[in-house]
Amino acid sequence: MKQVKGTADFYNKTAADWAEKGYDGGPGVPCLLDFIKEYEPGSRFLDLCCGAGYETQRIHACGYEVVGIDFSEESLRIAREKNPAITFYNDNLLNDYSYIGKVDGIIIIAGLVHIETENLRTAFLQMHSVLNENGRLFITVRDGVGKIPERSVTTIDGEDYDRNFIAHTLNELIKESDGLFTFEQEVGFDGTVWRNYIFKCR
Ligand SMILES: C[S@@+](CC[C@H](N)C(=O)[O-])C[C@H]1O[C@@H](n2cnc3c(N)ncnc32)[C@H](O)[C@@H]1O
């Protein structure tokens, strides 16, 4: 039987395409900059699931310290090449990445779309462990319930990929982050299936 490659393989294969789009356009998520600019100068951020690092670069360009984490080696290679002043780590967001030190804010744009609902709690626990008191999360997710097969499965150059693309409702996020985070507000609704939420550390 033909082997089906997973999420990291998919992003290794497509990293250059995402980078081209991400570095050419304006902010992928315009309201991210409003969130960032509420912070004091000198604040430190984590761009979790940073991909090729274009949003990481935008945060850095606003004068903040920022580090990135992703588990796609090819995305990180591009991120490092384009941003030599920023530190990027290769890790899985479900692992303990507290070695990065504490941060004041985490942005995770289209990262939880690859996390099964049963693993959301672990993702929130790891994020909570690196946030300073009063730290906040900026989360962009695809609204809905469960895996979306047509956005998950694809064939590129004869190889089959399943990137495990999963929609999440706000209620799911609130339930799985219970006791760790409080939902603050939704921002930047643009009429699509994408939603941006801000959560605050408890
Ligand atoms: C849809 S892309 C989003 C990239 C970027 N945040 C953006 O705004 O365009 C999802 C990214 O999440 C990364 N990713 C998915 N699951 C991950 C995991 N468990 N740990 C670390 N990175 C992960 C992928 O490698 C990919 O770079």
The ligand as an SDF file (V2000), in Angstrom:
LIG
                    3D

 27 29  0  0  0  0  0  0  0  0999 V2000
   -1.3610   26.5890    7.9930 C   0  0  0  0  0  0  0  0  0  0  0  0
    0.3470   26.7410    8.4710 S   0  0  0  0  0  0  0  0  0  0  0  0
    0.3370   28.3140    9.2800 C   0  0  0  0  0  0  0  0  0  0  0  0
    1.6930   28.9910    9.2390 C   0  0  0  0  0  0  0  0  0  0  0  0
    1.7050   30.4160    9.7740 C   0  0  0  0  0  0  0  0  0  0  0  0
    1.3230   30.4810   11.1790 N   0  0  0  0  0  0  0  0  0  0  0  0
    0.7990   31.3590    8.9810 C   0  0  0  0  0  0  0  0  0  0  0  0
    0.1870   32.2060    9.5830 O   0  0  0  0  0  0  0  0  0  0  0  0
    0.7150   31.2710    7.7570 O   0  0  0  0  0  0  0  0  0  0  0  0
    0.4680   25.6180    9.8360 C   0  0  0  0  0  0  0  0  0  0  0  0
    1.8680   25.4900   10.4100 C   0  0  0  0  0  0  0  0  0  0  0  0
    1.7750   24.7500   11.6220 O   0  0  0  0  0  0  0  0  0  0  0  0
    2.8670   23.8390   11.7010 C   0  0  0  0  0  0  0  0  0  0  0  0
    2.4520   22.7420   12.6070 N   0  0  0  0  0  0  0  0  0  0  0  0
    1.3680   21.9430   12.4800 C   0  0  0  0  0  0  0  0  0  0  0  0
    1.2710   21.1040   13.5160 N   0  0  0  0  0  0  0  0  0  0  0  0
    2.3240   21.3750   14.3390 C   0  0  0  0  0  0  0  0  0  0  0  0
    2.7760   20.8400   15.5730 C   0  0  0  0  0  0  0  0  0  0  0  0
    2.1200   19.8450   16.1800 N   0  0  0  0  0  0  0  0  0  0  0  0
    3.8740   21.3740   16.1490 N   0  0  0  0  0  0  0  0  0  0  0  0
    4.5550   22.3920   15.5270 C   0  0  0  0  0  0  0  0  0  0  0  0
    4.1890   22.9230   14.3460 N   0  0  0  0  0  0  0  0  0  0  0  0
    3.0770   22.4320   13.7540 C   0  0  0  0  0  0  0  0  0  0  0  0
    3.1120   23.4150   10.2670 C   0  0  0  0  0  0  0  0  0  0  0  0
    4.4030   22.9060   10.0570 O   0  0  0  0  0  0  0  0  0  0  0  0
    2.8500   24.7210    9.5230 C   0  0  0  0  0  0  0  0  0  0  0  0
    4.0280   25.4870    9.3770 O   0  0  0  0  0  0  0  0  0  0  0  0
  1  2  1  0
  2  3  1  0
  2 10  1  0
  3  4  1  0
  4  5  1  0
  5  6  1  0
  5  7  1  0
  7  8  2  0
  7  9  1  0
 10 11  1  0
 11 12  1  0
 11 26  1  0
 12 13  1  0
 13 14  1  0
 13 24  1  0
 14 15  1  0
 14 23  1  0
 15 16  2  0
 16 17  1  0
 17 18  1  0
 17 23  2  0
 18 19  1  0
 18 20  2  0
 20 21  1  0
 21 22  2  0
 22 23  1  0
 24 25  1  0
 24 26  1  0
 26 27  1  0
M  CHG  2   2   1   9  -1
M  END
$$$$
